[in-house]
């Protein structure tokens, strides 16, 4: 159900993170595909840190935009970038 013009979405998350689960559930509810990488893997954690400069889950990357912090704090920016109202 995703639109062809939906940008690639990458989420760095951890299995135990409630904000990560909320973010992924919200995207799924909107039919938006995403790639997920597990921050509990030290290589993935190092990759996320070098790409974003932060060590907090979830980290959402859409195009050149980087969002991090709680799902509630990310949601307004994600909605804007994804064109959701």
Secondary structure, 3 states (H helix, E strand, C coil): CCCCCCCCEEEEECCCCHHHHHHHHHHHHCCCCCEEEECCCHHHHHHHHHHHCCCCCCEEEECCEEEECCHHHHHHHHHHHHCCC
